[in-house]
Amino acid sequence: MLADLHIDGWLTVPGCDLEFFAVRASGPGGQNVNKTATKVVLRFDVAASHALNAGIKARLRALAAGRIDRQGVLTITSQHSRYQAQNLADARRKLATLLRAAMYPPKRRVPTRPSKRVVRRRLKNKRHNADKKRLRRAVRSAD
C-alpha cells in the first residue's frame, strides 16, 4: 500500500486508491536491465475515486485522455532512473502535476477588439504595400 498523495491543502488522494507495479524497463543498460524491474507503472482509478469531485474528474479526463482507459483508470509510467524508488517518486510527481492542473477550471478568455488606431495603421500599411506592388507591374503602352 502506498502513502497518501497530498496535492493541495484540501485535496489528498488516499494511498489505497493508488496501485503500482514494477516491470522491466526498456532501452540500454547492459545485462542488469534484463534482470531488474525498475520501470514503475502507477495506476489510479479516476472513475471510482471518492477524493475527486465530478468537475476535477471531467477536467482530468480531458487533460489525460490518452492515458485513461475505457474503465476510467489513469496509467502513468516512469523509467527515467535506474532505481525503482526514484521512478515511483517520479510517477507520483507526474500524477500530482496532472491533478493540480485539473483542480481549477481554465480561465475564460475575455474577447477584445483592436483599437481604432491599430486598425488605421494596419490599413495604411496594407495600402502602402499595395501601391508598392502596383508600381512594380509592367507598364502597358496605349498604342
WOVENPE-V582173 format. One record per residue. N is the residue number from 1. RES is the residue in one small letter. PHI is phi in degrees with one decimal (none if undefined). Layout:
BEGIN
n: [N;N]
res: [RES;RES]
phi: [PHI;PHI]
END
This chain:
BEGIN
n: [1;2;3;4;5;6;7;8;9;10;11;12;13;14;15;16;17;18;19;20;21;22;23;24;25;26;27;28;29;30;31;32;33;34;35;36;37;38;39;40;41;42;43;44;45;46;47;48;49;50;51;52;53;54;55;56;57;58;59;60;61;62;63;64;65;66;67;68;69;70;71;72;73;74;75;76;77;78;79;80;81;82;83;84;85;86;87;88;89;90;91;92;93;94;95;96;97;98;99;100;101;102;103;104;105;106;107;108;109;110;111;112;113;114;115;116;117;118;119;120;121;122;123;124;125;126;127;128;129;130;131;132;133;134;135;136;137;138;139;140;141;142;143]
res: [m;l;a;d;l;h;i;d;g;w;l;t;v;p;g;c;d;l;e;f;f;a;v;r;a;s;g;p;g;g;q;n;v;n;k;t;a;t;k;v;v;l;r;f;d;v;a;a;s;h;a;l;n;a;g;i;k;a;r;l;r;a;l;a;a;g;r;i;d;r;q;g;v;l;t;i;t;s;q;h;s;r;y;q;a;q;n;l;a;d;a;r;r;k;l;a;t;l;l;r;a;a;m;y;p;p;k;r;r;v;p;t;r;p;s;k;r;v;v;r;r;r;l;k;n;k;r;h;n;a;d;k;k;r;l;r;r;a;v;r;s;a;d]
phi: [none;-91.2;-73.0;-61.3;-105.4;-87.7;-94.6;-145.3;-62.0;-114.6;-122.7;-134.6;-94.0;-63.5;-62.8;-71.3;-81.5;-100.8;-134.5;-135.4;-144.4;-107.1;-132.0;-73.4;-79.7;-96.0;96.4;-70.9;162.7;75.6;-70.1;-64.6;-65.9;-82.7;-107.2;-109.4;-101.7;-108.5;-70.3;-111.8;-114.3;-104.7;-117.8;-134.3;-81.3;-66.3;-64.0;-94.2;-73.1;-93.2;-77.0;-107.3;-84.4;-63.3;-64.6;-65.0;-61.6;-65.2;-66.6;-66.8;-62.5;-71.7;-69.1;-115.1;-59.7;-75.4;-104.4;-105.2;-87.0;-64.9;-82.0;87.7;-101.5;-86.5;-117.5;-124.5;-119.6;-148.6;-141.9;-69.9;-99.1;-91.0;-114.3;-62.9;-63.6;-68.6;-67.7;-64.8;-62.3;-66.0;-64.9;-64.7;-65.5;-62.5;-63.7;-61.9;-64.1;-62.0;-66.8;-62.9;-69.9;-87.9;-66.5;-115.2;-66.3;-66.0;-69.2;-76.0;-78.1;-89.7;-67.5;-124.5;-115.4;-68.8;-71.0;-61.8;-63.3;-66.0;-63.9;-61.1;-63.6;-63.5;-67.7;-64.3;-64.2;-65.3;-63.5;-61.1;-65.6;-64.2;-63.9;-58.6;-70.2;-65.2;-70.8;-79.1;-66.0;-68.9;-84.1;-92.4;-87.2;-95.9;-88.9]
END
